Amino acid sequence: MNDKIITALLACLLALGGWTLSRTFSLSQDMVLVKEKVTRIEKDMEEAVWNSLQPSEKKNKKKRKKKKKKKQG
């Protein structure tokens, strides 16, 4: 009788251990996906900021050139 109880408890422990291991692996994979998404969003934000800064710099340069030309003429 004791052998059956011990065997049943060991089976339960193995089942719970396997479930925990599979859940941990699943969470690990989810974290990798989240990190990739965060990296992509950070890259997109940097590009958006960079692109928004570049046109204003070009406009300022054009205005400066036009002002210089008007003074010479």
C-alpha positions, 0 to 999 in steps of 0.5 A, a space after each residue: 500500500 505504501 509503495 502505491 502511495 509513494 508511486 502516485 506522489 512521485 507521478 504527481 511530482 513528475 507531472 507538476 515538474 514537467 508542467 512547470 518546465 513547459 510553462 517556463 519555456 513558454 514564458 521564455 519564448 514570449 519574453 524573446 518575442 517581446 524583446 524583439 518587438 521593443 527593439 523594433 519599436 525603439 528603432 522605428 522611434 529613432 528613425 522617426 525622430 531622425 527623419 523629423 529633424 532632417 527636413 527642418 535642417 534642410 529648410 533652414 539651410 535653404 532659407 539661409 542660402 536665399 537670404 545670402 543671395 538676396 543680400 548680394 544682388 
